[in-house]
Amino acid sequence: MKPPYSITPLILKQISSISEKIGEVKANYLNMPSPQLRKQNKIKTIHSSLKIEGNTLTQDQVTALIDNKRVIGPKKDILEVVNAIKVYDILTTFDPYSSKSFLSAHGLLMNGLIENPGGYRNQQVGIYWGSKVTHLAPPARKVPVLMQALFNYLKIKDELSLIKSCVFHYETEFIHPFLDGNGRMGRLWQTVILLKEYPVFNFLPLEKLISQSQESYYNILANCDKIGDSTGFIEYMLKIIEDSLAELLNFNNRILTDIERIEYFATYGIQEFTRKEYMNVFKNISTSTASRDIKKGVDMSYFIRTGDKNKTIYKINRALADRKPKLD
């Protein structure tokens, strides 16, 4: 059975805007990000998602753990980050339509943090604000059936992935299938669902913007609980997605040095390119600036020139391209 929600004029407007931005992302090759950009956004995602749940580690400490460096901090907080790194390292291997894959992700995410990680809860749970119960989750015996119904909903082909991902996120919070880790699993699985159709979500840190509007996030969840409808949450999450895409696209409005442009482009994943393709990424530079950039890239051995005149093609020197540009 389809969970309760309505398609409002605002949702239609948001879907249209998001679709346009995804098209622009593809046109600008931003759906093929550099390894460094993927790493930076993984750091932001992990830090923000766990910060929402009360983790005290800083972004620099998360970075250090990703780089296999020693960090001093609360043991539980460190383990949460280490577990999250393992999950996000294999993000593309999860099947968004499989409850088994969902449980496997929870097992990795919550390993060593709760009893029975990767298994649905077997007791009643509620969400408290102080001493007041703000949400009483469905009985434990209903959880497997409710979650299977939710995965069946994901398989409905005439429903948009953008909508389904928001609904799944909300319903996971509502059903509260686990003793702990429900929030981070809802946010994680929304990304897994979107990633199936849109590669750009592999490195789009939605959690960062949720963390910045954390009070609104919880208020909207509570309001949707009261009315028994996820429409408001869909509108909220679509705005988060829209703003994340806008932030990504704003890359082209940044003032970068020639070396920053060269290093960024060298890690794009493009094997061969022309000057025109270089300018498709950096739309605000002139033809002469692009020519100077590429010449410098050749001089620095980032690019290898082949051909002559109008048949000139440039190749990426993979040995140098694997170096990590310091772009934030």
C-alpha positions as CSV (number, residue, x, y, z in Angstrom):
1,M,0.0,0.0,0.0
2,K,1.3,3.4,-0.9
3,P,2.2,5.6,2.1
4,P,0.0,8.7,2.6
5,Y,1.2,11.9,0.9
6,S,0.0,14.4,-1.7
7,I,1.7,16.0,-4.7
8,T,1.4,19.7,-4.2
9,P,2.1,22.6,-6.6
10,L,5.3,23.3,-4.6
11,I,6.4,19.7,-5.0
12,L,5.9,19.8,-8.8
13,K,7.8,23.1,-8.9
14,Q,10.7,21.6,-6.9
15,I,10.8,18.4,-9.0
16,S,11.0,20.6,-12.1
17,S,13.8,22.8,-10.7
18,I,15.8,19.7,-9.5
19,S,15.4,18.0,-12.9
20,E,16.8,21.1,-14.6
21,K,19.8,21.3,-12.1
22,I,20.5,17.6,-12.7
23,G,20.6,18.2,-16.4
24,E,23.0,21.1,-15.8
25,V,25.2,18.8,-13.6
26,K,25.4,16.3,-16.5
27,A,26.1,19.0,-19.0
28,N,29.0,20.3,-16.9
29,Y,30.5,16.9,-16.3
30,L,29.9,17.4,-12.5
31,N,28.3,13.9,-12.4
32,M,31.9,12.7,-12.9
33,P,33.6,14.3,-9.8
34,S,37.2,14.3,-8.9
35,P,38.3,11.7,-6.3
36,Q,39.2,14.6,-4.0
37,L,35.7,16.2,-4.3
38,R,34.1,12.8,-3.5
39,K,36.3,12.5,-0.5
40,Q,35.5,16.0,0.8
41,N,31.8,15.4,0.4
42,K,32.0,12.0,2.1
43,I,33.7,13.8,5.1
44,K,30.9,16.4,5.2
45,T,28.2,13.7,4.9
46,I,29.6,11.5,7.7
47,H,30.3,14.4,10.0
48,S,26.9,16.1,9.5
49,S,24.8,12.9,9.7
50,L,26.5,11.8,13.0
51,K,26.5,15.4,14.4
52,I,22.7,15.3,14.1
53,E,22.8,12.2,16.3
54,G,25.0,13.9,18.9
55,N,28.5,12.8,17.8
56,T,31.1,15.3,19.1
57,L,33.9,14.7,16.7
58,T,35.0,17.6,14.5
59,Q,35.2,17.5,10.7
60,D,39.0,17.5,11.0
61,Q,38.8,14.4,13.3
62,V,36.5,12.7,10.7
63,T,39.1,13.5,8.0
64,A,41.9,12.0,10.2
65,L,40.0,8.8,10.7
66,I,39.3,8.5,6.9
67,D,43.1,8.9,6.5
68,N,43.7,6.1,9.0
69,K,45.2,8.5,11.5
70,R,44.9,8.3,15.3
71,V,42.2,10.4,16.9
72,I,41.6,11.2,20.6
73,G,37.9,11.3,21.5
74,P,35.0,9.4,23.1
75,K,35.3,5.7,22.1
76,K,31.6,5.5,21.0
77,D,31.9,8.6,18.8
78,I,35.1,7.3,17.1
79,L,33.4,3.9,16.5
80,E,30.4,5.6,15.0
81,V,32.6,7.4,12.5
82,V,34.7,4.3,11.7
83,N,31.5,2.3,11.0
84,A,30.1,5.1,8.8
85,I,33.3,5.2,6.8
86,K,33.0,1.5,6.0
87,V,29.4,2.0,4.9
88,Y,30.0,5.0,2.7
89,D,33.1,3.4,1.1
90,I,30.8,0.7,-0.4
91,L,27.7,3.0,-0.9
92,T,27.2,2.0,-4.5
93,T,27.1,-1.8,-3.7
94,F,23.8,-1.5,-1.7
95,D,20.5,-2.5,-3.4
96,P,17.9,0.2,-2.7
97,Y,15.0,-2.3,-3.2
98,S,16.4,-5.0,-0.9
99,S,15.5,-5.3,2.8
100,K,18.5,-7.7,3.1
101,S,20.8,-5.0,1.8
102,F,19.2,-2.4,4.1
103,L,19.8,-4.6,7.2
104,S,23.3,-5.3,6.1
105,A,24.0,-1.6,6.0
106,H,22.6,-1.1,9.4
107,G,24.7,-4.0,10.7
108,L,27.9,-2.2,9.5
109,L,26.7,1.2,10.7
110,M,25.8,0.1,14.2
111,N,28.4,-2.7,14.7
112,G,29.6,-2.6,18.3
113,L,27.2,0.2,19.2
114,I,23.9,-1.8,20.0
115,E,22.8,-5.3,20.5
116,N,21.7,-7.1,17.3
117,P,23.0,-4.7,14.7
118,G,21.4,-5.5,11.4
119,G,18.2,-6.8,12.9
120,Y,14.8,-5.2,13.4
121,R,13.9,-4.3,17.0
122,N,12.0,-6.8,19.2
123,Q,10.6,-4.3,21.7
124,Q,8.4,-1.2,21.9
125,V,10.2,2.1,21.4
126,G,9.2,5.8,21.6
127,I,10.9,9.1,20.9
128,Y,11.0,11.4,24.0
129,W,11.5,15.2,24.3
130,G,12.4,15.5,27.9
131,S,9.9,13.4,29.8
132,K,7.3,13.7,27.1
133,V,6.7,11.0,24.4
134,T,6.6,12.8,21.0
135,H,6.3,9.6,18.9
136,L,5.3,6.1,19.8
137,A,6.6,3.8,17.1
138,P,4.4,0.9,15.8
139,P,4.6,-2.4,17.8
140,A,7.8,-4.5,17.2
141,R,5.8,-7.4,15.8
142,K,4.6,-5.1,12.9
143,V,8.0,-3.9,11.9
144,P,9.0,-6.6,9.4
145,V,5.6,-6.3,7.6
146,L,5.7,-2.5,7.5
147,M,9.2,-2.5,6.2
148,Q,8.5,-5.0,3.5
149,A,5.5,-2.9,2.4
150,L,7.8,0.1,2.3
151,F,10.3,-1.8,0.1
152,N,7.4,-2.9,-2.1
153,Y,6.4,0.7,-2.5
154,L,10.0,1.5,-3.7
155,K,9.4,-0.9,-6.6
156,I,6.4,1.0,-8.0
157,K,7.8,2.1,-11.4
158,D,5.4,5.0,-12.0
159,E,6.5,6.8,-8.8
160,L,9.4,9.2,-9.1
161,S,12.6,8.3,-7.3
162,L,12.9,11.8,-5.9
163,I,9.5,11.3,-4.2
164,K,10.1,7.7,-3.2
165,S,13.4,8.6,-1.5
166,C,11.8,11.3,0.6
167,V,8.9,9.0,1.5
168,F,11.2,6.1,2.5
169,H,13.3,8.5,4.6
170,Y,10.2,9.7,6.5
171,E,8.6,6.3,6.9
172,T,11.8,4.8,8.3
173,E,11.8,7.5,10.9
174,F,8.1,6.8,11.6
175,I,8.3,3.0,11.8
176,H,11.6,3.2,13.8
177,P,12.6,-0.3,12.7
178,F,15.7,-0.4,14.9
179,L,16.6,0.2,18.5
180,D,19.0,2.9,17.4
181,G,20.4,4.2,14.1
182,N,17.0,5.0,12.5
183,G,17.8,8.6,11.6
184,R,21.1,7.9,10.0
185,M,19.6,4.9,8.1
186,G,16.8,7.0,6.8
187,R,19.3,9.6,5.5
188,L,21.7,7.0,4.2
189,W,19.0,5.0,2.3
190,Q,17.5,8.1,0.7
191,T,21.0,8.6,-0.9
192,V,21.1,4.9,-1.9
193,I,17.7,5.2,-3.6
194,L,18.7,8.4,-5.5
195,L,22.1,7.1,-6.4
196,K,20.5,4.2,-8.3
197,E,19.2,6.8,-10.9
198,Y,21.4,9.8,-10.4
199,P,25.2,9.2,-10.0
200,V,25.6,12.8,-8.7
201,F,24.2,11.8,-5.3
202,N,27.3,9.7,-4.7
203,F,29.0,12.9,-3.6
204,L,26.2,15.3,-2.7
205,P,26.2,15.9,1.1
206,L,22.5,16.3,1.8
207,E,23.2,15.7,5.5
208,K,25.2,18.9,5.7
209,L,22.2,21.1,4.9
210,I,19.9,18.9,7.1
211,S,22.4,19.5,10.0
212,Q,22.3,23.2,9.3
213,S,18.5,23.2,9.7
214,Q,18.3,20.5,12.3
215,E,15.4,22.1,14.3
216,S,13.3,22.4,11.2
217,Y,14.1,18.7,10.3
218,Y,12.7,17.4,13.6
219,N,9.8,19.9,13.7
220,I,8.6,18.7,10.2
221,L,9.0,15.1,11.2
222,A,6.8,15.7,14.3
223,N,4.2,17.7,12.3
224,C,3.9,14.9,9.7
225,D,3.5,12.4,12.5
226,K,0.6,14.4,13.9
227,I,-1.3,14.6,10.6
228,G,-0.3,11.1,9.4
229,D,1.0,12.4,6.1
230,S,4.6,12.9,4.8
231,T,3.8,15.7,2.3
232,G,5.5,18.4,4.4
233,F,8.6,16.3,4.8
234,I,8.8,15.6,1.0
235,E,8.7,19.4,0.4
236,Y,11.4,19.9,3.0
237,M,13.7,17.2,1.6
238,L,13.2,18.3,-2.0
239,K,14.4,21.8,-0.9
240,I,17.5,20.2,0.7
241,I,18.2,18.4,-2.6
242,E,17.6,21.5,-4.7
243,D,19.9,23.6,-2.5
244,S,22.6,20.9,-2.5
245,L,22.6,20.8,-6.3
246,A,22.6,24.6,-6.5
247,E,25.7,24.6,-4.2
248,L,27.4,22.1,-6.4
249,L,26.6,24.1,-9.6
250,N,27.9,27.3,-7.9
251,F,31.4,25.8,-8.3
252,N,31.5,27.6,-11.7
253,N,31.0,30.9,-10.0
254,R,34.1,30.5,-7.8
255,I,37.3,32.4,-8.5
256,L,39.9,29.7,-9.0
257,T,43.6,30.1,-9.8
258,D,44.8,28.5,-13.0
259,I,46.5,25.7,-11.1
260,E,43.4,25.0,-9.1
261,R,41.4,24.7,-12.4
262,I,44.1,22.4,-13.9
263,E,44.3,20.1,-10.9
264,Y,40.5,19.9,-10.6
265,F,40.0,19.1,-14.2
266,A,42.8,16.5,-14.2
267,T,40.8,14.4,-11.6
268,Y,37.5,14.6,-13.4
269,G,37.7,11.2,-15.0
270,I,37.8,12.4,-18.6
271,Q,40.6,10.6,-20.5
272,E,40.8,12.9,-23.5
273,F,39.5,16.4,-24.1
274,T,39.7,19.5,-26.3
275,R,39.8,23.1,-25.3
276,K,36.1,23.4,-25.8
277,E,35.4,20.6,-23.4
278,Y,37.7,22.3,-20.9
279,M,35.7,25.5,-21.2
280,N,32.4,23.5,-20.8
281,V,33.5,22.9,-17.2
282,F,34.8,26.4,-16.5
283,K,32.2,28.5,-18.3
284,N,33.4,31.9,-17.0
285,I,36.8,31.8,-18.5
286,S,37.8,33.1,-22.0
287,T,39.2,31.1,-24.9
288,S,42.7,32.7,-24.3
289,T,42.5,31.8,-20.6
290,A,41.6,28.2,-21.4
291,S,44.5,28.0,-23.8
292,R,46.9,29.3,-21.2
293,D,45.6,26.9,-18.6
294,I,46.0,23.9,-20.9
295,K,49.5,25.0,-22.0
296,K,50.5,25.3,-18.3
297,G,48.9,21.9,-17.7
298,V,51.1,20.4,-20.4
299,D,54.1,22.2,-19.0
300,M,53.3,20.7,-15.5
301,S,52.8,17.3,-17.1
302,Y,49.2,17.1,-16.0
303,F,48.1,17.0,-19.7
304,I,49.7,15.3,-22.7
305,R,49.2,16.9,-26.1
306,T,48.7,14.9,-29.2
307,G,47.9,16.0,-32.8
308,D,48.3,19.5,-34.3
309,K,46.2,22.6,-34.9
310,N,42.5,21.8,-35.2
311,K,43.2,18.1,-34.6
312,T,44.8,18.7,-31.2
313,I,43.7,16.4,-28.4
314,Y,44.8,16.4,-24.9
315,K,45.1,13.4,-22.6
316,I,45.2,13.3,-18.8
317,N,48.5,12.1,-17.3
318,R,47.1,9.6,-14.8
319,A,50.3,9.4,-12.8
320,L,49.9,13.1,-11.8
321,A,46.1,13.2,-11.9
322,D,45.9,10.9,-8.9
323,R,47.4,13.6,-6.7
324,K,44.8,15.3,-4.5
325,P,44.0,19.0,-5.3
326,K,43.3,21.0,-2.2
327,L,39.9,22.3,-3.2
328,D,37.1,22.7,-0.7
